Amino acid sequence: MSKSSPFPDPRQAPGDEPMAWGHELTPELVWAAYRRGIFPWYNEDTPVLWWSPDPRCVLYPAEFKVSPSLRKTLRHSRWSVSCDTDFAGVIRACAASPRPGQDGTWITDEIIAAYTALHRAGRAHSVEVCVDGELVGGLYGVAVGRVFCGESMFFRRPDASKVALAHLVNRLGAAGFALIDCQQVTPHLLSLGARAISRDEFLDTLEAHRDLTPAVDPWAG
C-alpha cells in the first residue's frame, strides 16, 4: 500500500479473488478505487470486498454490435431515453432485479448511498429508458475521465437495457471515451461486442485517459 491509497497495487493483485477487504464505503474511497481500476463487490453478510479482475471485460464504443433485431428495436418510437434524470430510480431498480445464479443482490443500501453521493458530485451517471413515462430499463456507472465504468443494468420490458446501452455507446463515442469497463466477462456482454483484455492493458488505458476531459458532455440533453 502507498501512503496516498489504502489499496495495494492492482497490477500485483490476484486476478480471480478480492484484492482487499474492509474499509468504510465512503464516496471518496470509492472514487479513489475507480481511479486505480478497483471496484467494490460484496454481499450484505460479508465485509466490503475490492476487486480488480484479470482478465477484464471491456467494450470499445466502435465495436458495439447492433443486431438486426436490436436495430429494429432502436427505431421504435415508443422509447424515451434520457441521462441523469432518475439516478435513484435506476440504481434501486438494478438492486431489485434478480440475477441468474445469485441469491439476492449485491447492491446494498450502503452501495446505493455511496453511488448516489457520487452522482450528486457529477461522477456517477445513469441512462433511463421510459415508455409512456414509466421507467422500464436503464443502467448506471462511474465516469473516470474518458473511461466509463459500468456497474449494473436492468430491464422491465424486452431489450430495454440494450436500448440504454446503445444510447450510452453513441454518447460516449461522440465524447471520445476510450472504453466502457464491463468488469466481468459474460456471454451476454461478449455477444454485444465486448471482449476480454489483460488487466495491465486495461490499467494502461485507464491511466492514460482518467484525467482527460470528454470532447463533449455526454450527459447533457
N, C-alpha and C positions, 0 to 999 in steps of 0.2 A: 504494500500500500504506500501511496505517496502522502506527503503532508497535506496536499490540497484535495485528496479524494479518499473516501472510506473504502474504495474498491481496489482489489488487486488489478494488475494489468490484464485486460481481457484476452490479449494475444497469448498469454501463458495459462489461461484457464481451461478446465475440461470442456470438451465440445458438446457433451451429451448429459450434463448434470449441472446443478446450480454452481455458480462460481463464487457466491457469497450468500449469507443469510443474516437476518436480523435488521436492525435499524428502523427508526420510525419512518413511516411512509409520508414524508413531507413533500410538497410540490417542488421545493428547491432541490431535494435529494433525487427525486425522480428526473428532474430536468438535467441534473449533473450526470445521472446514469445514461440517459439517452445520448448526450453529447459524447459519451465514451463507447456507445454501441451496446449498452446494457439495458435490460428492461426487467420489471418485476412480474412474477407469475407464480401464484401460490394459491392455496385453499384457505378457507376460514380457520381450519384446525391445524395450520402449520405456521411457523414463523414466516416473515416476508422472505421470499427466495428471489435471487437476482440471477439472470441468465444472459449469456452471450454465446449462442449455439454455433457450432461448426459442423457441417456447412450451414450457410444462411440462405433462406429463400428470399429472393428479390424479384421485383417486376420493373423492367425498364419501360418507360411510357411508350416508346416506339415499338415494343414487342407485344403489346397487349393484343390478344386475339379476340376479334369480334366475329362470332359465328354468324351464318346467315339468319338463324332464328333470333339471335340477340340483336342483329342489325334491324330486323323487322320490329322487334320489341321496342327498340330505341326510337323508332319513327312514330310510335303510337302516341297520340296527343294526350292520352289520359294522365301521363306522368307529369308531375310538377316537381322540379329538382331545385334545391337551394343549398346554400352553405352557411353554417354557423347561425341558423335561425332557431334551432331547438336542440342544442347540445345535450341538455339534461334528458330530453325525451329519447334521444338516440342511445346514450350510454345506458340508460335504465332499460330500454328495450333489448339491447345487447345482453345485459345481465339476466334478463328474463328468458332469453332464447335458449332452448336446450341444445346441447352439443353431443353428437354421437360418441358414445363411449365414456361420457363424463357424467358423474353424479353431482348434480348441482352446477354452480357457476363459480368461476374464479374472480368475477367482477364483484368484489365485496363492497360494502359501504365505504370502507377505507379507500379502496381504489376509486370509487365514484367521487369522493370528496377531493382526493388529490388531483385527479384529471379535470374536474370541474374548476378547481383553482387555476390549473394550467390554462384552461380555456379562457378564464377571465383575464389572464395575463397575456393572451394572444398567442399562446404556444400550442395548445391543443385545439383541434378543429373537427367539425362534423359535416357530413353531407346527408341531407334529408331527402327522401323520396315520398311524395304525398299523392294521393288520389282523392279528389273531392274534399280536400282539407284534412284527410286522415293520414297520419304517418304510417307508411306501410313498409318502409325499408330505409336503410342508411348504414353509415359507417363512421368511425371516429379514429383519430390517431394524433400523433405529435409531429409538428414540422420543426426540423432542426436545420436551419439554413435552407439548402436546396435538396434535402433528403426528407421524405415523409415516412414516418414510422407508423404503419398501420397497426391498429390494436384489435378491432373486432367489427364484424358486420352482422346485420340481421335482416330478415325479410318476413313479412306477413302476407305477401302475395308473391306468386312465382316470378322470379327474375328481378325483383325489386332491388336486391343487394347488388346484382350485376349492373343494373342501371346506375346505382350510386357509384360503383367502381369505375364504370365507363366515363361518367361525368368527372370524377376525380382525375382520372388519367388525362383527359383532354385539358383540364385546367392546369395540372402540374406540367404537362408537356409544353404548354404555351408559356409557362413561367420559368422554364429552363431547369426544372428539377432533374437531378441525376437518376434517381430511382425511388421506388416505393419498397420499403423494408416490410416483407411479409412474415419475417421471423422463422416460422416452422414450415418445412416442406410438406405439402399435402397434394394428393392427386387433383383435387378441385382447383387449387391455385396453378398447378402446372398446366392444366387444361386451358387456363386463361392467358398463358404466355409467361408465367413466372418461371424462374429456374434457380437452381442451387449454385451458389458460388462459395468459395472458401471464406472463412471468417476474416482472414488477412486482407483479401480483396475488398470485402465489404468495409472493413475499418479504414482501409486506404481511401476509399471513395468518400466515406463519411468525413474523415479528417480534411479532405480536400474541399468539401462543399458545406460543412456545418456553419461556417461564418459568412457565407455568401448570401446576399440579398436576392430574393426572387426577381426575375426580369419584370414581372407584373404581379400585382396582388392576386393570387389565385382564389382568395376567399371573398372578393368584392363582387357585388352584383348577384 
